[in-house]
Amino acid sequence: MLGALVIVFREVLEAGLIIGIVMAASRGAPGRGAWIAAGVLAGVVGAGIIALFAGAIADAFEGSGQELLNATVLGAAVLMLMWHNAWMARHGRELAAEMSAVGAAVTAGQRPMTALAVVVGLAVLREGSEVVLFLYGIVATGTSASALLLGGALGVAAGAAFTALTYYGLISIPARHIFTVTTVLIALLAAGMAAQAVQFLDAAGVIHVLGQRLWDSSAWLPQDGVIGRLLHTLVGYTDRPTELQLVAYLGTLAAMAALTWTAGRSPSPVRERTAVR
């Protein structure tokens, strides 16, 4: 039971951090709850499908199927987060100062709520698929179904509680600052995901460059520890990063900064309509 609790809590915690940040970033947007709930549901369904084909996925591509799946999911999430930050750069100020005006823009379909649903869905899909594979391993050791179910339920409850703390902690930030804070957090999330994606591609044998380890901090801050897992999810911390991971991390941050800066300089539909009036 303890093994299932720890595994499920760890994976729900990682997905929950992303969900909490996304919820805070979209605060005040009409219908955001439905989109985020749809993303969670889609992720759970996707993880269930992966559970049915776990063996086939793991054995695909000469045993590298799971690594390639993880890299694909992370890559898609990075693109969606880039899109979201670019949109926030154009509309975040209006959403903080003119909630009703931007609410009309959301209703008109201009806000990329689908991007938020996709990010949440991919987060739940990735962590859910890992839960499935890890729990398979626990079952193989002889753990009973009842103990597995109880441990998993406790892990989900603990992870959900931490998600709530993340969300309420973020929304306590004044509205005029919330978009700056969440933009930075989302950029760090995306950079960490990009670094993880190239790590999975390297493990799958797809990439064979810049494989030198830069440092090893596992002795004093292990990535698998509680603090290490939090930092891994929030800022992409890795205790033994490679040169390729660092390049992917910094490259993603630079790309997101450039995209956000460019989008922020473009006039938003709300400012254009206000100028016309």
Helices and strands as residue ranges (DSSP letters): H 2-25, H 32-52, H 54-63, H 65-97, H 99-107, H 113-140, H 145-171, H 175-203, H 226-235, H 243-265, H 269-276
